[in-house]
Amino acid sequence: GDGFLVDEVSKLRHATRNEMRRRALRARNATRTVFRWR
């Protein structure tokens, strides 16, 4: 049916959002480390 496709799309979107958030956190931690070493 069509519900499976909707579930897959929502799952993919959720994973993408988590990945973006994790990448942003990693970048923020990297800049914080650079500032600490400066």
PDB file of N, CA, C, O and CB in Angstrom:
ATOM      1  N   GLY A   1       0.814  -1.201   0.000  1.00  0.00           N
ATOM      2  CA  GLY A   1       0.000   0.000   0.000  1.00  0.00           C
ATOM      3  C   GLY A   1       0.852   1.256   0.000  1.00  0.00           C
ATOM      4  O   GLY A   1       2.048   1.219  -0.287  1.00  0.00           O
ATOM      5  N   ASP A   2       0.221   2.351   0.323  1.00  0.00           N
ATOM      6  CA  ASP A   2       0.886   3.642   0.280  1.00  0.00           C
ATOM      7  C   ASP A   2       1.453   4.031   1.643  1.00  0.00           C
ATOM      8  O   ASP A   2       2.365   4.853   1.727  1.00  0.00           O
ATOM      9  CB  ASP A   2      -0.078   4.707  -0.205  1.00  0.00           C
ATOM     10  N   GLY A   3       0.911   3.438   2.715  1.00  0.00           N
ATOM     11  CA  GLY A   3       1.373   3.776   4.060  1.00  0.00           C
ATOM     12  C   GLY A   3       2.830   3.409   4.279  1.00  0.00           C
ATOM     13  O   GLY A   3       3.548   4.090   5.011  1.00  0.00           O
ATOM     14  N   PHE A   4       3.263   2.326   3.640  1.00  0.00           N
ATOM     15  CA  PHE A   4       4.656   1.899   3.791  1.00  0.00           C
ATOM     16  C   PHE A   4       5.604   2.974   3.267  1.00  0.00           C
ATOM     17  O   PHE A   4       6.617   3.277   3.897  1.00  0.00           O
ATOM     18  CB  PHE A   4       4.900   0.567   3.052  1.00  0.00           C
ATOM     19  N   LEU A   5       5.269   3.547   2.112  1.00  0.00           N
ATOM     20  CA  LEU A   5       6.114   4.571   1.515  1.00  0.00           C
ATOM     21  C   LEU A   5       6.173   5.804   2.413  1.00  0.00           C
ATOM     22  O   LEU A   5       7.237   6.392   2.609  1.00  0.00           O
ATOM     23  CB  LEU A   5       5.597   4.950   0.120  1.00  0.00           C
ATOM     24  N   VAL A   6       5.017   6.187   2.955  1.00  0.00           N
ATOM     25  CA  VAL A   6       4.976   7.356   3.835  1.00  0.00           C
ATOM     26  C   VAL A   6       5.832   7.107   5.075  1.00  0.00           C
ATOM     27  O   VAL A   6       6.547   7.998   5.532  1.00  0.00           O
ATOM     28  CB  VAL A   6       3.517   7.687   4.242  1.00  0.00           C
ATOM     29  N   ASP A   7       5.754   5.886   5.617  1.00  0.00           N
ATOM     30  CA  ASP A   7       6.538   5.562   6.802  1.00  0.00           C
ATOM     31  C   ASP A   7       8.025   5.618   6.493  1.00  0.00           C
ATOM     32  O   ASP A   7       8.808   6.109   7.306  1.00  0.00           O
ATOM     33  CB  ASP A   7       6.159   4.180   7.336  1.00  0.00           C
ATOM     34  N   GLU A   8       8.422   5.121   5.332  1.00  0.00           N
ATOM     35  CA  GLU A   8       9.831   5.141   4.948  1.00  0.00           C
ATOM     36  C   GLU A   8      10.326   6.574   4.780  1.00  0.00           C
ATOM     37  O   GLU A   8      11.431   6.909   5.207  1.00  0.00           O
ATOM     38  CB  GLU A   8      10.046   4.351   3.651  1.00  0.00           C
ATOM     39  N   VAL A   9       9.509   7.414   4.160  1.00  0.00           N
ATOM     40  CA  VAL A   9       9.904   8.806   3.931  1.00  0.00           C
ATOM     41  C   VAL A   9      10.058   9.535   5.262  1.00  0.00           C
ATOM     42  O   VAL A   9      11.021  10.276   5.464  1.00  0.00           O
ATOM     43  CB  VAL A   9       8.870   9.530   3.039  1.00  0.00           C
ATOM     44  N   SER A  10       9.094   9.320   6.175  1.00  0.00           N
ATOM     45  CA  SER A  10       9.170   9.998   7.471  1.00  0.00           C
ATOM     46  C   SER A  10      10.373   9.498   8.259  1.00  0.00           C
ATOM     47  O   SER A  10      11.022  10.271   8.965  1.00  0.00           O
ATOM     48  CB  SER A  10       7.874   9.781   8.279  1.00  0.00           C
ATOM     49  N   LYS A  11      10.674   8.204   8.140  1.00  0.00           N
ATOM     50  CA  LYS A  11      11.829   7.644   8.846  1.00  0.00           C
ATOM     51  C   LYS A  11      13.124   8.232   8.293  1.00  0.00           C
ATOM     52  O   LYS A  11      14.044   8.562   9.042  1.00  0.00           O
ATOM     53  CB  LYS A  11      11.846   6.103   8.727  1.00  0.00           C
ATOM     54  N   LEU A  12      13.176   8.358   6.959  1.00  0.00           N
ATOM     55  CA  LEU A  12      14.370   8.909   6.325  1.00  0.00           C
ATOM     56  C   LEU A  12      14.558  10.369   6.725  1.00  0.00           C
ATOM     57  O   LEU A  12      15.674  10.810   6.997  1.00  0.00           O
ATOM     58  CB  LEU A  12      14.279   8.781   4.794  1.00  0.00           C
ATOM     59  N   ARG A  13      13.451  11.113   6.758  1.00  0.00           N
ATOM     60  CA  ARG A  13      13.527  12.524   7.131  1.00  0.00           C
ATOM     61  C   ARG A  13      14.016  12.664   8.569  1.00  0.00           C
ATOM     62  O   ARG A  13      14.817  13.547   8.877  1.00  0.00           O
ATOM     63  CB  ARG A  13      12.154  13.207   6.961  1.00  0.00           C
ATOM     64  N   HIS A  14      13.527  11.784   9.450  1.00  0.00           N
ATOM     65  CA  HIS A  14      13.933  11.838  10.851  1.00  0.00           C
ATOM     66  C   HIS A  14      15.425  11.541  10.983  1.00  0.00           C
ATOM     67  O   HIS A  14      16.129  12.200  11.748  1.00  0.00           O
ATOM     68  CB  HIS A  14      13.109  10.842  11.693  1.00  0.00           C
ATOM     69  N   ALA A  15      15.903  10.550  10.237  1.00  0.00           N
ATOM     70  CA  ALA A  15      17.318  10.195  10.291  1.00  0.00           C
ATOM     71  C   ALA A  15      18.174  11.344   9.771  1.00  0.00           C
ATOM     72  O   ALA A  15      19.240  11.627  10.319  1.00  0.00           O
ATOM     73  CB  ALA A  15      17.588   8.916   9.476  1.00  0.00           C
ATOM     74  N   THR A  16      17.707  12.010   8.709  1.00  0.00           N
ATOM     75  CA  THR A  16      18.459  13.129   8.147  1.00  0.00           C
ATOM     76  C   THR A  16      18.550  14.260   9.153  1.00  0.00           C
ATOM     77  O   THR A  16      19.600  14.886   9.296  1.00  0.00           O
ATOM     78  CB  THR A  16      17.810  13.624   6.849  1.00  0.00           C
ATOM     79  N   ARG A  17      17.438  14.530   9.861  1.00  0.00           N
ATOM     80  CA  ARG A  17      17.435  15.601  10.856  1.00  0.00           C
ATOM     81  C   ARG A  17      18.411  15.278  11.986  1.00  0.00           C
ATOM     82  O   ARG A  17      19.131  16.155  12.463  1.00  0.00           O
ATOM     83  CB  ARG A  17      16.013  15.816  11.418  1.00  0.00           C
ATOM     84  N   ASN A  18      18.429  14.009  12.411  1.00  0.00           N
ATOM     85  CA  ASN A  18      19.355  13.611  13.475  1.00  0.00           C
ATOM     86  C   ASN A  18      20.800  13.746  13.006  1.00  0.00           C
ATOM     87  O   ASN A  18      21.667  14.172  13.769  1.00  0.00           O
ATOM     88  CB  ASN A  18      19.075  12.164  13.926  1.00  0.00           C
ATOM     89  N   GLU A  19      21.057  13.382  11.754  1.00  0.00           N
ATOM     90  CA  GLU A  19      22.410  13.477  11.209  1.00  0.00           C
ATOM     91  C   GLU A  19      22.860  14.933  11.148  1.00  0.00           C
ATOM     92  O   GLU A  19      24.003  15.248  11.480  1.00  0.00           O
ATOM     93  CB  GLU A  19      22.476  12.839   9.810  1.00  0.00           C
ATOM     94  N   MET A  20      21.962  15.820  10.723  1.00  0.00           N
ATOM     95  CA  MET A  20      22.309  17.237  10.649  1.00  0.00           C
ATOM     96  C   MET A  20      22.601  17.791  12.040  1.00  0.00           C
ATOM     97  O   MET A  20      23.540  18.564  12.231  1.00  0.00           O
ATOM     98  CB  MET A  20      21.176  18.037   9.984  1.00  0.00           C
ATOM     99  N   ARG A  21      21.768  17.376  13.019  1.00  0.00           N
ATOM    100  CA  ARG A  21      21.975  17.860  14.386  1.00  0.00           C
ATOM    101  C   ARG A  21      23.311  17.362  14.929  1.00  0.00           C
ATOM    102  O   ARG A  21      24.035  18.098  15.600  1.00  0.00           O
ATOM    103  CB  ARG A  21      20.821  17.405  15.305  1.00  0.00           C
ATOM    104  N   ARG A  22      23.629  16.088  14.625  1.00  0.00           N
ATOM    105  CA  ARG A  22      24.888  15.530  15.122  1.00  0.00           C
ATOM    106  C   ARG A  22      26.075  16.234  14.470  1.00  0.00           C
ATOM    107  O   ARG A  22      27.094  16.479  15.116  1.00  0.00           O
ATOM    108  CB  ARG A  22      24.952  14.010  14.855  1.00  0.00           C
ATOM    109  N   ARG A  23      25.934  16.558  13.177  1.00  0.00           N
ATOM    110  CA  ARG A  23      27.013  17.241  12.474  1.00  0.00           C
ATOM    111  C   ARG A  23      27.218  18.643  13.035  1.00  0.00           C
ATOM    112  O   ARG A  23      28.351  19.106  13.168  1.00  0.00           O
ATOM    113  CB  ARG A  23      26.717  17.308  10.971  1.00  0.00           C
ATOM    114  N   ALA A  24      26.109  19.319  13.365  1.00  0.00           N
ATOM    115  CA  ALA A  24      26.209  20.670  13.927  1.00  0.00           C
ATOM    116  C   ALA A  24      26.883  20.625  15.299  1.00  0.00           C
ATOM    117  O   ALA A  24      27.714  21.474  15.621  1.00  0.00           O
ATOM    118  CB  ALA A  24      24.807  21.319  14.039  1.00  0.00           C
ATOM    119  N   LEU A  25      26.515  19.628  16.097  1.00  0.00           N
ATOM    120  CA  LEU A  25      27.132  19.499  17.418  1.00  0.00           C
ATOM    121  C   LEU A  25      28.622  19.221  17.289  1.00  0.00           C
ATOM    122  O   LEU A  25      29.432  19.766  18.039  1.00  0.00           O
ATOM    123  CB  LEU A  25      26.452  18.382  18.227  1.00  0.00           C
ATOM    124  N   ARG A  26      28.981  18.364  16.327  1.00  0.00           N
ATOM    125  CA  ARG A  26      30.390  18.036  16.133  1.00  0.00           C
ATOM    126  C   ARG A  26      31.172  19.274  15.702  1.00  0.00           C
ATOM    127  O   ARG A  26      32.291  19.491  16.166  1.00  0.00           O
ATOM    128  CB  ARG A  26      30.544  16.915  15.089  1.00  0.00           C
ATOM    129  N   ALA A  27      30.592  20.087  14.817  1.00  0.00           N
ATOM    130  CA  ALA A  27      31.262  21.297  14.347  1.00  0.00           C
ATOM    131  C   ALA A  27      31.426  22.283  15.501  1.00  0.00           C
ATOM    132  O   ALA A  27      32.463  22.935  15.622  1.00  0.00           O
ATOM    133  CB  ALA A  27      30.470  21.947  13.187  1.00  0.00           C
ATOM    134  N   ARG A  28      30.392  22.391  16.355  1.00  0.00           N
ATOM    135  CA  ARG A  28      30.464  23.315  17.484  1.00  0.00           C
ATOM    136  C   ARG A  28      31.551  22.871  18.462  1.00  0.00           C
ATOM    137  O   ARG A  28      32.291  23.698  18.995  1.00  0.00           O
ATOM    138  CB  ARG A  28      29.100  23.406  18.201  1.00  0.00           C
ATOM    139  N   ASN A  29      31.642  21.559  18.692  1.00  0.00           N
ATOM    140  CA  ASN A  29      32.673  21.053  19.595  1.00  0.00           C
ATOM    141  C   ASN A  29      34.063  21.293  19.008  1.00  0.00           C
ATOM    142  O   ASN A  29      35.004  21.587  19.745  1.00  0.00           O
ATOM    143  CB  ASN A  29      32.460  19.552  19.870  1.00  0.00           C
ATOM    144  N   ALA A  30      34.196  21.171  17.701  1.00  0.00           N
ATOM    145  CA  ALA A  30      35.484  21.378  17.048  1.00  0.00           C
ATOM    146  C   ALA A  30      35.915  22.836  17.202  1.00  0.00           C
ATOM    147  O   ALA A  30      37.076  23.103  17.511  1.00  0.00           O
ATOM    148  CB  ALA A  30      35.409  20.988  15.551  1.00  0.00           C
ATOM    149  N   THR A  31      35.004  23.773  16.994  1.00  0.00           N
ATOM    150  CA  THR A  31      35.354  25.186  17.117  1.00  0.00           C
ATOM    151  C   THR A  31      35.679  25.521  18.563  1.00  0.00           C
ATOM    152  O   THR A  31      36.562  26.336  18.833  1.00  0.00           O
ATOM    153  CB  THR A  31      34.211  26.080  16.604  1.00  0.00           C
ATOM    154  N   ARG A  32      34.963  24.890  19.498  1.00  0.00           N
ATOM    155  CA  ARG A  32      35.229  25.147  20.915  1.00  0.00           C
ATOM    156  C   ARG A  32      36.633  24.671  21.279  1.00  0.00           C
ATOM    157  O   ARG A  32      37.335  25.320  22.055  1.00  0.00           O
ATOM    158  CB  ARG A  32      34.175  24.447  21.806  1.00  0.00           C
ATOM    159  N   THR A  33      37.036  23.533  20.714  1.00  0.00           N
ATOM    160  CA  THR A  33      38.381  23.017  20.986  1.00  0.00           C
ATOM    161  C   THR A  33      39.426  23.955  20.401  1.00  0.00           C
ATOM    162  O   THR A  33      40.457  24.202  21.028  1.00  0.00           O
ATOM    163  CB  THR A  33      38.552  21.592  20.406  1.00  0.00           C
ATOM    164  N   VAL A  34      39.173  24.475  19.218  1.00  0.00           N
ATOM    165  CA  VAL A  34      40.115  25.400  18.582  1.00  0.00           C
ATOM    166  C   VAL A  34      40.262  26.653  19.434  1.00  0.00           C
ATOM    167  O   VAL A  34      41.373  27.147  19.625  1.00  0.00           O
ATOM    168  CB  VAL A  34      39.647  25.770  17.152  1.00  0.00           C
ATOM    169  N   PHE A  35      39.151  27.170  19.945  1.00  0.00           N
ATOM    170  CA  PHE A  35      39.216  28.371  20.772  1.00  0.00           C
ATOM    171  C   PHE A  35      39.974  28.096  22.068  1.00  0.00           C
ATOM    172  O   PHE A  35      40.691  28.958  22.575  1.00  0.00           O
ATOM    173  CB  PHE A  35      37.804  28.886  21.081  1.00  0.00           C
ATOM    174  N   ARG A  36      39.806  26.887  22.593  1.00  0.00           N
ATOM    175  CA  ARG A  36      40.488  26.543  23.836  1.00  0.00           C
ATOM    176  C   ARG A  36      42.000  26.500  23.624  1.00  0.00           C
ATOM    177  O   ARG A  36      42.768  26.883  24.506  1.00  0.00           O
ATOM    178  CB  ARG A  36      39.985  25.192  24.372  1.00  0.00           C
ATOM    179  N   TRP A  37      42.422  26.029  22.442  1.00  0.00           N
ATOM    180  CA  TRP A  37      43.861  25.921  22.189  1.00  0.00           C
ATOM    181  C   TRP A  37      44.482  27.256  21.805  1.00  0.00           C
ATOM    182  O   TRP A  37      45.704  27.401  21.823  1.00  0.00           O
ATOM    183  CB  TRP A  37      44.123  24.907  21.095  1.00  0.00           C
ATOM    184  N   ARG A  38      43.657  28.222  21.461  1.00  0.00           N
ATOM    185  CA  ARG A  38      44.194  29.494  20.990  1.00  0.00           C
ATOM    186  C   ARG A  38      44.824  30.289  22.136  1.00  0.00           C
ATOM    187  O   ARG A  38      45.329  31.390  21.919  1.00  0.00           O
ATOM    188  CB  ARG A  38      43.090  30.319  20.321  1.00  0.00           C
TER     189      ARG A  38
END
